[in-house]
Amino acid sequence: MKNILILGALPKEKEDEELYNVIIEVCEKFAMVKSPIDTFNFNGSAKEKYERAFNLVKKADLVIGEQSKPSTGQGMEVRECAILGKPLIVVAKEGSKVSGLVKGCPVLKKIIYYSDLENLKKKLEEVLNG
């Protein structure tokens, strides 16, 4: 595995950034990582952001979607994963509602529900270690 793409709502609060940093920390042990933090810091035009997002999906060997907060853009990226046959792992805070369409996505490999960031780290490491 060379590239992992992390999808999710853009980080708006410190806890969002902490969440993505935990996922990044785990994933960097396995591959190069792109995340919503990178997207948030990208200053291109709307068209450049669109092209960048879908090129990242195309280059990904694995996609991890953080689904605790709904995001239209993430939904579009998940659909692109399905079209391209990219394996998808979903992570979501316990009590979050993961869309039925995402649950039925043919490339979905696993949904990880987590209680806190340490729990997420442990569960994600277990899945990625296979």
ZISUL-V296167 format. One line per field, one symbol per residue. phi: phi as a letter, one per 40 degrees, with the letter a starting at -180 (. if undefined). psi: psi as a letter, one per 40 degrees, with the letter a starting at -180 (. if undefined). A space follows every 10 residues. Layout:
phi: ???
psi: ???
This chain:
phi: .bbbbbbicc cbbdccccdc ccccdccccb acbbaccccd ccbccdcccc ccdccccccc cabbbcbcbc acccdccccc dcccgccbbb bacdgcbcdc ccccccccca bbcbcacccc dcccddcccg
psi: hdhhhhiiii heiddddddd dddddddeed iihiiddddd ehfiiddddd ddddddddei dihhhhedhi hddddddddd dddefhihhh iihheihhid dddeheehdi hhhididddd dddddddde.
